[in-house]
């Protein structure tokens, strides 16, 4: 499970960096979103060891082991980052639409690329 998570984070990071290096503004915004998803997954994975098939609730009368529970701080950080990331993506898209309306293109330097 950890290998799948690490590969997923790596693919998201690589794709995000590749899109950040593209000349179009929309591709840069998508690259930033992919990088934020990769960082969110990384922070979330730091909360505890991943387990498949574990019981979510402690049985009545069972001894409680605090080490068996997830740390709530990374979960709160990821939830906050998702909200902030959504707001900044919406802001970037509004700025993109305004810039495209003013310049007529979404290319970074204001010129259409040569074909």
N, CA, C and O atoms as a GROMACS GRO file, in nm:
protein
  460
    1UNK      N    1   0.082  -0.119   0.000
    1UNK     CA    2   0.000   0.000   0.000
    1UNK      C    3   0.087   0.126   0.000
    1UNK      O    4   0.055   0.224  -0.067
    2UNK      N    5   0.196   0.122   0.074
    2UNK     CA    6   0.285   0.238   0.080
    2UNK      C    7   0.350   0.264  -0.055
    2UNK      O    8   0.374   0.379  -0.092
    3UNK      N    9   0.380   0.157  -0.130
    3UNK     CA   10   0.441   0.173  -0.262
    3UNK      C   11   0.344   0.241  -0.358
    3UNK      O   12   0.385   0.328  -0.435
    4UNK      N   13   0.218   0.202  -0.353
    4UNK     CA   14   0.117   0.264  -0.440
    4UNK      C   15   0.103   0.413  -0.407
    4UNK      O   16   0.094   0.497  -0.496
    5UNK      N   17   0.100   0.444  -0.278
    5UNK     CA   18   0.090   0.583  -0.235
    5UNK      C   19   0.212   0.663  -0.279
    5UNK      O   20   0.198   0.775  -0.328
    6UNK      N   21   0.331   0.607  -0.262
    6UNK     CA   22   0.453   0.677  -0.303
    6UNK      C   23   0.457   0.699  -0.454
    6UNK      O   24   0.497   0.805  -0.501
    7UNK      N   25   0.415   0.598  -0.530
    7UNK     CA   26   0.410   0.613  -0.676
    7UNK      C   27   0.307   0.718  -0.717
    7UNK      O   28   0.331   0.797  -0.809
    8UNK      N   29   0.194   0.720  -0.651
    8UNK     CA   30   0.092   0.820  -0.680
    8UNK      C   31   0.140   0.961  -0.652
    8UNK      O   32   0.118   1.052  -0.732
    9UNK      N   33   0.207   0.980  -0.539
    9UNK     CA   34   0.263   1.111  -0.506
    9UNK      C   35   0.369   1.150  -0.607
    9UNK      O   36   0.375   1.265  -0.649
   10UNK      N   37   0.453   1.055  -0.647
   10UNK     CA   38   0.558   1.083  -0.745
   10UNK      C   39   0.501   1.122  -0.881
   10UNK      O   40   0.551   1.214  -0.945
   11UNK      N   41   0.398   1.050  -0.925
   11UNK     CA   42   0.336   1.082  -1.055
   11UNK      C   43   0.269   1.219  -1.050
   11UNK      O   44   0.283   1.297  -1.145
   12UNK      N   45   0.199   1.248  -0.943
   12UNK     CA   46   0.136   1.380  -0.930
   12UNK      C   47   0.240   1.491  -0.927
   12UNK      O   48   0.221   1.595  -0.990
   13UNK      N   49   0.348   1.470  -0.855
   13UNK     CA   50   0.453   1.572  -0.847
   13UNK      C   51   0.520   1.592  -0.982
   13UNK      O   52   0.538   1.705  -1.026
   14UNK      N   53   0.555   1.483  -1.048
   14UNK     CA   54   0.619   1.494  -1.180
   14UNK      C   55   0.530   1.560  -1.282
   14UNK      O   56   0.576   1.644  -1.359
   15UNK      N   57   0.402   1.523  -1.284
   15UNK     CA   58   0.308   1.584  -1.378
   15UNK      C   59   0.288   1.732  -1.347
   15UNK      O   60   0.279   1.815  -1.438
   16UNK      N   61   0.280   1.765  -1.218
   16UNK     CA   62   0.263   1.905  -1.180
   16UNK      C   63   0.381   1.991  -1.219
   16UNK      O   64   0.363   2.102  -1.268
   17UNK      N   65   0.501   1.941  -1.196
   17UNK     CA   66   0.621   2.018  -1.235
   17UNK      C   67   0.629   2.033  -1.386
   17UNK      O   68   0.664   2.140  -1.436
   18UNK      N   69   0.596   1.926  -1.459
   18UNK     CA   70   0.600   1.933  -1.605
   18UNK      C   71   0.500   2.037  -1.657
   18UNK      O   72   0.531   2.113  -1.748
   19UNK      N   73   0.380   2.039  -1.598
   19UNK     CA   74   0.280   2.137  -1.641
   19UNK      C   75   0.318   2.279  -1.599
   19UNK      O   76   0.284   2.375  -1.668
   20UNK      N   77   0.388   2.294  -1.488
   20UNK     CA   78   0.434   2.427  -1.447
   20UNK      C   79   0.533   2.487  -1.546
   20UNK      O   80   0.543   2.609  -1.558
   21UNK      N   81   0.604   2.403  -1.616
   21UNK     CA   82   0.704   2.451  -1.712
   21UNK      C   83   0.645   2.479  -1.850
   21UNK      O   84   0.718   2.519  -1.940
   22UNK      N   85   0.515   2.458  -1.868
   22UNK     CA   86   0.450   2.483  -1.996
   22UNK      C   87   0.423   2.632  -2.014
   22UNK      O   88   0.414   2.704  -1.914
   23UNK      N   89   0.410   2.681  -2.139
   23UNK     CA   90   0.394   2.825  -2.162
   23UNK      C   91   0.251   2.876  -2.144
   23UNK      O   92   0.231   2.997  -2.134
   24UNK      N   93   0.153   2.791  -2.140
   24UNK     CA   94   0.014   2.836  -2.128
   24UNK      C   95  -0.027   2.852  -1.983
   24UNK      O   96   0.012   2.773  -1.897
   25UNK      N   97  -0.104   2.956  -1.955
   25UNK     CA   98  -0.145   2.987  -1.819
   25UNK      C   99  -0.233   2.877  -1.760
   25UNK      O  100  -0.218   2.841  -1.644
   26UNK      N  101  -0.325   2.824  -1.840
   26UNK     CA  102  -0.415   2.720  -1.790
   26UNK      C  103  -0.336   2.596  -1.747
   26UNK      O  104  -0.368   2.534  -1.646
   27UNK      N  105  -0.233   2.561  -1.823
   27UNK     CA  106  -0.151   2.446  -1.787
   27UNK      C  107  -0.074   2.470  -1.658
   27UNK      O  108  -0.054   2.378  -1.579
   28UNK      N  109  -0.032   2.593  -1.635
   28UNK     CA  110   0.037   2.627  -1.510
   28UNK      C  111  -0.059   2.612  -1.391
   28UNK      O  112  -0.020   2.563  -1.285
   29UNK      N  113  -0.183   2.654  -1.409
   29UNK     CA  114  -0.282   2.642  -1.301
   29UNK      C  115  -0.309   2.496  -1.269
   29UNK      O  116  -0.316   2.458  -1.152
   30UNK      N  117  -0.324   2.414  -1.372
   30UNK     CA  118  -0.346   2.271  -1.349
   30UNK      C  119  -0.224   2.209  -1.282
   30UNK      O  120  -0.238   2.123  -1.195
   31UNK      N  121  -0.103   2.251  -1.322
   31UNK     CA  122   0.020   2.202  -1.258
   31UNK      C  123   0.025   2.236  -1.111
   31UNK      O  124   0.066   2.154  -1.029
   32UNK      N  125  -0.015   2.358  -1.076
   32UNK     CA  126  -0.019   2.397  -0.934
   32UNK      C  127  -0.121   2.312  -0.857
   32UNK      O  128  -0.096   2.273  -0.743
   33UNK      N  129  -0.234   2.284  -0.919
   33UNK     CA  130  -0.335   2.200  -0.854
   33UNK      C  131  -0.280   2.059  -0.831
   33UNK      O  132  -0.299   2.002  -0.723
   34UNK      N  133  -0.213   2.002  -0.932
   34UNK     CA  134  -0.157   1.867  -0.914
   34UNK      C  135  -0.050   1.864  -0.806
   34UNK      O  136  -0.042   1.769  -0.728
   35UNK      N  137   0.033   1.968  -0.801
   35UNK     CA  138   0.133   1.974  -0.694
   35UNK      C  139   0.068   1.985  -0.557
   35UNK      O  140   0.115   1.924  -0.461
   36UNK      N  141  -0.040   2.061  -0.547
   36UNK     CA  142  -0.106   2.072  -0.417
   36UNK      C  143  -0.169   1.938  -0.377
   36UNK      O  144  -0.170   1.904  -0.258
   37UNK      N  145  -0.222   1.862  -0.474
   37UNK     CA  146  -0.275   1.730  -0.442
   37UNK      C  147  -0.164   1.637  -0.394
   37UNK      O  148  -0.184   1.559  -0.300
   38UNK      N  149  -0.048   1.646  -0.457
   38UNK     CA  150   0.065   1.562  -0.415
   38UNK      C  151   0.108   1.596  -0.273
   38UNK      O  152   0.135   1.507  -0.192
   39UNK      N  153   0.116   1.725  -0.242
   39UNK     CA  154   0.155   1.767  -0.107
   39UNK      C  155   0.050   1.724  -0.005
   39UNK      O  156   0.084   1.681   0.105
   40UNK      N  157  -0.078   1.736  -0.041
   40UNK     CA  158  -0.185   1.692   0.050
   40UNK      C  159  -0.175   1.542   0.078
   40UNK      O  160  -0.190   1.501   0.193
   41UNK      N  161  -0.151   1.462  -0.023
   41UNK     CA  162  -0.135   1.319  -0.002
   41UNK      C  163  -0.014   1.289   0.087
   41UNK      O  164  -0.019   1.201   0.173
   42UNK      N  165   0.094   1.362   0.064
   42UNK     CA  166   0.214   1.341   0.145
   42UNK      C  167   0.188   1.375   0.292
   42UNK      O  168   0.223   1.297   0.381
   43UNK      N  169   0.126   1.490   0.316
   43UNK     CA  170   0.097   1.529   0.455
   43UNK      C  171   0.000   1.430   0.519
   43UNK      O  172   0.017   1.392   0.635
   44UNK      N  173  -0.102   1.387   0.443
   44UNK     CA  174  -0.199   1.293   0.497
   44UNK      C  175  -0.135   1.159   0.531
   44UNK      O  176  -0.172   1.094   0.629
   45UNK      N  177  -0.038   1.118   0.449
   45UNK     CA  178   0.028   0.990   0.475
   45UNK      C  179   0.118   0.995   0.598
   45UNK      O  180   0.155   0.890   0.652
   46UNK      N  181   0.154   1.112   0.643
   46UNK     CA  182   0.237   1.126   0.763
   46UNK      C  183   0.157   1.106   0.891
   46UNK      O  184   0.215   1.098   1.000
   47UNK      N  185   0.024   1.098   0.881
   47UNK     CA  186  -0.061   1.087   0.999
   47UNK      C  187  -0.048   0.955   1.072
   47UNK      O  188  -0.050   0.952   1.195
   48UNK      N  189  -0.035   0.845   0.998
   48UNK     CA  190  -0.023   0.713   1.060
   48UNK      C  191   0.014   0.612   0.952
   48UNK      O  192   0.019   0.644   0.834
   49UNK      N  193   0.040   0.492   0.995
   49UNK     CA  194   0.069   0.385   0.902
   49UNK      C  195  -0.062   0.344   0.833
   49UNK      O  196  -0.166   0.333   0.898
   50UNK      N  197  -0.055   0.321   0.703
   50UNK     CA  198  -0.175   0.284   0.629
   50UNK      C  199  -0.212   0.140   0.660
   50UNK      O  200  -0.127   0.051   0.660
   51UNK      N  201  -0.341   0.116   0.687
   51UNK     CA  202  -0.391  -0.018   0.718
   51UNK      C  203  -0.514  -0.044   0.633
   51UNK      O  204  -0.597   0.044   0.613
   52UNK      N  205  -0.524  -0.166   0.584
   52UNK     CA  206  -0.640  -0.207   0.507
   52UNK      C  207  -0.716  -0.310   0.588
   52UNK      O  208  -0.657  -0.406   0.638
   53UNK      N  209  -0.846  -0.290   0.602
   53UNK     CA  210  -0.929  -0.387   0.673
   53UNK      C  211  -0.929  -0.372   0.824
   53UNK      O  212  -0.978  -0.461   0.894
   54UNK      N  213  -0.876  -0.265   0.878
   54UNK     CA  214  -0.876  -0.244   1.023
   54UNK      C  215  -1.012  -0.192   1.068
   54UNK      O  216  -1.080  -0.120   0.994
   55UNK      N  217  -1.052  -0.228   1.189
   55UNK     CA  218  -1.180  -0.184   1.242
   55UNK      C  219  -1.176  -0.034   1.273
   55UNK      O  220  -1.080   0.012   1.335
   56UNK      N  221  -1.278   0.044   1.230
   56UNK     CA  222  -1.276   0.187   1.256
   56UNK      C  223  -1.318   0.226   1.396
   56UNK      O  224  -1.290   0.338   1.440
   57UNK      N  225  -1.386   0.137   1.468
   57UNK     CA  226  -1.437   0.168   1.601
   57UNK      C  227  -1.382   0.066   1.700
   57UNK      O  228  -1.368  -0.052   1.668
   58UNK      N  229  -1.350   0.113   1.820
   58UNK     CA  230  -1.300   0.026   1.926
   58UNK      C  231  -1.418  -0.047   1.991
   58UNK      O  232  -1.523   0.014   2.016
   59UNK      N  233  -1.402  -0.173   2.015
   59UNK     CA  234  -1.508  -0.251   2.079
   59UNK      C  235  -1.528  -0.206   2.223
   59UNK      O  236  -1.434  -0.160   2.288
   60UNK      N  237  -1.650  -0.219   2.272
   60UNK     CA  238  -1.682  -0.179   2.409
   60UNK      C  239  -1.604  -0.266   2.507
   60UNK      O  240  -1.600  -0.388   2.494
   61UNK      N  241  -1.543  -0.202   2.606
   61UNK     CA  242  -1.470  -0.273   2.710
   61UNK      C  243  -1.328  -0.311   2.672
   61UNK      O  244  -1.254  -0.363   2.755
   62UNK      N  245  -1.288  -0.286   2.548
   62UNK     CA  246  -1.152  -0.319   2.506
   62UNK      C  247  -1.054  -0.214   2.557
   62UNK      O  248  -1.089  -0.098   2.575
   63UNK      N  249  -0.931  -0.258   2.579
   63UNK     CA  250  -0.828  -0.164   2.624
   63UNK      C  251  -0.789  -0.073   2.507
   63UNK      O  252  -0.768  -0.120   2.395
   64UNK      N  253  -0.780   0.056   2.534
   64UNK     CA  254  -0.755   0.154   2.429
   64UNK      C  255  -0.606   0.183   2.420
   64UNK      O  256  -0.542   0.218   2.520
   65UNK      N  257  -0.552   0.167   2.301
   65UNK     CA  258  -0.411   0.196   2.274
   65UNK      C  259  -0.404   0.325   2.192
   65UNK      O  260  -0.444   0.324   2.076
   66UNK      N  261  -0.353   0.436   2.248
   66UNK     CA  262  -0.349   0.562   2.174
   66UNK      C  263  -0.262   0.555   2.048
   66UNK      O  264  -0.282   0.634   1.956
   67UNK      N  265  -0.167   0.463   2.044
   67UNK     CA  266  -0.080   0.452   1.927
   67UNK      C  267  -0.153   0.392   1.807
   67UNK      O  268  -0.104   0.401   1.694
   68UNK      N  269  -0.269   0.332   1.830
   68UNK     CA  270  -0.343   0.268   1.722
   68UNK      C  271  -0.431   0.367   1.645
   68UNK      O  272  -0.489   0.332   1.542
   69UNK      N  273  -0.442   0.491   1.695
   69UNK     CA  274  -0.529   0.589   1.632
   69UNK      C  275  -0.450   0.685   1.546
   69UNK      O  276  -0.330   0.706   1.566
   70UNK      N  277  -0.517   0.742   1.448
   70UNK     CA  278  -0.454   0.838   1.356
   70UNK      C  279  -0.433   0.972   1.426
   70UNK      O  280  -0.510   1.010   1.514
   71UNK      N  281  -0.329   1.042   1.384
   71UNK     CA  282  -0.301   1.175   1.436
   71UNK      C  283  -0.395   1.273   1.365
   71UNK      O  284  -0.394   1.279   1.242
   72UNK      N  285  -0.474   1.351   1.438
   72UNK     CA  286  -0.570   1.440   1.372
   72UNK      C  287  -0.508   1.566   1.311
   72UNK      O  288  -0.571   1.631   1.228
   73UNK      N  289  -0.385   1.601   1.350
   73UNK     CA  290  -0.324   1.724   1.299
   73UNK      C  291  -0.300   1.719   1.148
   73UNK      O  292  -0.339   1.814   1.080
   74UNK      N  293  -0.240   1.614   1.092
   74UNK     CA  294  -0.226   1.611   0.946
   74UNK      C  295  -0.360   1.613   0.873
   74UNK      O  296  -0.370   1.671   0.764
   75UNK      N  297  -0.460   1.550   0.930
   75UNK     CA  298  -0.591   1.552   0.866
   75UNK      C  299  -0.650   1.692   0.864
   75UNK      O  300  -0.710   1.733   0.764
   76UNK      N  301  -0.632   1.766   0.972
   76UNK     CA  302  -0.680   1.904   0.976
   76UNK      C  303  -0.602   1.992   0.880
   76UNK      O  304  -0.659   2.079   0.814
   77UNK      N  305  -0.470   1.970   0.871
   77UNK     CA  306  -0.389   2.047   0.776
   77UNK      C  307  -0.431   2.022   0.632
   77UNK      O  308  -0.439   2.115   0.552
   78UNK      N  309  -0.457   1.897   0.599
   78UNK     CA  310  -0.497   1.863   0.462
   78UNK      C  311  -0.635   1.922   0.432
   78UNK      O  312  -0.656   1.974   0.323
   79UNK      N  313  -0.727   1.914   0.525
   79UNK     CA  314  -0.860   1.972   0.503
   79UNK      C  315  -0.850   2.122   0.480
   79UNK      O  316  -0.916   2.176   0.391
   80UNK      N  317  -0.768   2.190   0.558
   80UNK     CA  318  -0.748   2.334   0.540
   80UNK      C  319  -0.682   2.362   0.406
   80UNK      O  320  -0.718   2.458   0.337
   81UNK      N  321  -0.584   2.280   0.368
   81UNK     CA  322  -0.514   2.301   0.241
   81UNK      C  323  -0.608   2.278   0.122
   81UNK      O  324  -0.594   2.346   0.020
   82UNK      N  325  -0.701   2.186   0.133
   82UNK     CA  326  -0.796   2.163   0.025
   82UNK      C  327  -0.884   2.286   0.005
   82UNK      O  328  -0.908   2.328  -0.108
   83UNK      N  329  -0.932   2.344   0.113
   83UNK     CA  330  -1.018   2.462   0.104
   83UNK      C  331  -0.940   2.581   0.046
   83UNK      O  332  -0.990   2.651  -0.042
   84UNK      N  333  -0.820   2.603   0.096
   84UNK     CA  334  -0.739   2.714   0.046
   84UNK      C  335  -0.699   2.691  -0.099
   84UNK      O  336  -0.699   2.785  -0.179
   85UNK      N  337  -0.666   2.567  -0.135
   85UNK     CA  338  -0.631   2.536  -0.273
   85UNK      C  339  -0.747   2.558  -0.368
   85UNK      O  340  -0.727   2.607  -0.479
   86UNK      N  341  -0.867   2.523  -0.327
   86UNK     CA  342  -0.984   2.546  -0.410
   86UNK      C  343  -1.006   2.696  -0.432
   86UNK      O  344  -1.036   2.739  -0.543
   87UNK      N  345  -0.991   2.774  -0.326
   87UNK     CA  346  -1.012   2.919  -0.337
   87UNK      C  347  -0.906   2.984  -0.427
   87UNK      O  348  -0.939   3.070  -0.509
   88UNK      N  349  -0.780   2.944  -0.412
   88UNK     CA  350  -0.677   3.004  -0.496
   88UNK      C  351  -0.689   2.959  -0.642
   88UNK      O  352  -0.657   3.036  -0.733
   89UNK      N  353  -0.734   2.836  -0.665
   89UNK     CA  354  -0.756   2.792  -0.803
   89UNK      C  355  -0.868   2.872  -0.867
   89UNK      O  356  -0.858   2.911  -0.984
   90UNK      N  357  -0.975   2.897  -0.794
   90UNK     CA  358  -1.084   2.979  -0.846
   90UNK      C  359  -1.034   3.121  -0.875
   90UNK      O  360  -1.071   3.179  -0.978
   91UNK      N  361  -0.953   3.176  -0.787
   91UNK     CA  362  -0.897   3.310  -0.810
   91UNK      C  363  -0.808   3.311  -0.933
   91UNK      O  364  -0.817   3.402  -1.015
   92UNK      N  365  -0.722   3.210  -0.948
   92UNK     CA  366  -0.635   3.202  -1.067
   92UNK      C  367  -0.716   3.192  -1.195
   92UNK      O  368  -0.680   3.254  -1.296
   93UNK      N  369  -0.825   3.117  -1.193
   93UNK     CA  370  -0.907   3.104  -1.312
   93UNK      C  371  -0.975   3.236  -1.348
   93UNK      O  372  -0.988   3.268  -1.466
   94UNK      N  373  -1.019   3.312  -1.249
   94UNK     CA  374  -1.078   3.443  -1.276
   94UNK      C  375  -0.974   3.537  -1.334
   94UNK      O  376  -1.003   3.611  -1.428
   95UNK      N  377  -0.854   3.536  -1.279
   95UNK     CA  378  -0.745   3.619  -1.332
   95UNK      C  379  -0.710   3.575  -1.474
   95UNK      O  380  -0.683   3.658  -1.560
   96UNK      N  381  -0.710   3.445  -1.499
   96UNK     CA  382  -0.683   3.393  -1.634
   96UNK      C  383  -0.786   3.444  -1.733
   96UNK      O  384  -0.751   3.488  -1.843
   97UNK      N  385  -0.913   3.438  -1.697
   97UNK     CA  386  -1.018   3.485  -1.786
   97UNK      C  387  -1.007   3.636  -1.811
   97UNK      O  388  -1.028   3.682  -1.923
   98UNK      N  389  -0.974   3.712  -1.708
   98UNK     CA  390  -0.957   3.856  -1.724
   98UNK      C  391  -0.837   3.888  -1.813
   98UNK      O  392  -0.845   3.976  -1.900
   99UNK      N  393  -0.727   3.818  -1.792
   99UNK     CA  394  -0.608   3.842  -1.874
   99UNK      C  395  -0.632   3.802  -2.018
   99UNK      O  396  -0.585   3.869  -2.111
  100UNK      N  397  -0.703   3.694  -2.038
  100UNK     CA  398  -0.734   3.651  -2.175
  100UNK      C  399  -0.825   3.751  -2.243
  100UNK      O  400  -0.812   3.776  -2.363
  101UNK      N  401  -0.916   3.809  -2.168
  101UNK     CA  402  -1.005   3.911  -2.225
  101UNK      C  403  -0.930   4.038  -2.263
  101UNK      O  404  -0.962   4.103  -2.362
  102UNK      N  405  -0.830   4.073  -2.184
  102UNK     CA  406  -0.753   4.195  -2.212
  102UNK      C  407  -0.650   4.176  -2.324
  102UNK      O  408  -0.631   4.264  -2.407
  103UNK      N  409  -0.584   4.061  -2.325
  103UNK     CA  410  -0.475   4.040  -2.422
  103UNK      C  411  -0.516   3.957  -2.542
  103UNK      O  412  -0.451   3.963  -2.646
  104UNK      N  413  -0.622   3.880  -2.530
  104UNK     CA  414  -0.666   3.795  -2.640
  104UNK      C  415  -0.594   3.662  -2.646
  104UNK      O  416  -0.618   3.584  -2.739
  105UNK      N  417  -0.507   3.633  -2.552
  105UNK     CA  418  -0.434   3.506  -2.549
  105UNK      C  419  -0.409   3.466  -2.405
  105UNK      O  420  -0.416   3.550  -2.314
  106UNK      N  421  -0.379   3.339  -2.384
  106UNK     CA  422  -0.343   3.295  -2.249
  106UNK      C  423  -0.197   3.252  -2.244
  106UNK      O  424  -0.155   3.186  -2.149
  107UNK      N  425  -0.121   3.288  -2.344
  107UNK     CA  426   0.022   3.256  -2.347
  107UNK      C  427   0.094   3.344  -2.247
  107UNK      O  428   0.055   3.459  -2.226
  108UNK      N  429   0.197   3.292  -2.184
  108UNK     CA  430   0.265   3.362  -2.074
  108UNK      C  431   0.324   3.496  -2.119
  108UNK      O  432   0.309   3.595  -2.047
  109UNK      N  433   0.389   3.501  -2.234
  109UNK     CA  434   0.451   3.627  -2.276
  109UNK      C  435   0.358   3.712  -2.361
  109UNK      O  436   0.401   3.815  -2.414
  110UNK      N  437   0.231   3.674  -2.376
  110UNK     CA  438   0.134   3.755  -2.448
  110UNK      C  439   0.131   3.731  -2.598
  110UNK      O  440   0.048   3.791  -2.668
  111UNK      N  441   0.217   3.646  -2.650
  111UNK     CA  442   0.220   3.617  -2.793
  111UNK      C  443   0.178   3.473  -2.816
  111UNK      O  444   0.201   3.385  -2.732
  112UNK      N  445   0.119   3.451  -2.929
  112UNK     CA  446   0.085   3.314  -2.968
  112UNK      C  447   0.214   3.242  -3.008
  112UNK      O  448   0.300   3.302  -3.072
  113UNK      N  449   0.228   3.114  -2.973
  113UNK     CA  450   0.350   3.042  -3.013
  113UNK      C  451   0.351   3.017  -3.164
  113UNK      O  452   0.247   3.004  -3.227
  114UNK      N  453   0.470   3.012  -3.218
  114UNK     CA  454   0.484   2.984  -3.361
  114UNK      C  455   0.455   2.838  -3.386
  114UNK      O  456   0.489   2.752  -3.304
  115UNK      N  457   0.394   2.809  -3.498
  115UNK     CA  458   0.358   2.670  -3.529
  115UNK      C  459   0.446   2.615  -3.634
  115UNK      O  460   0.430   2.500  -3.673
   0.00000   0.00000   0.00000
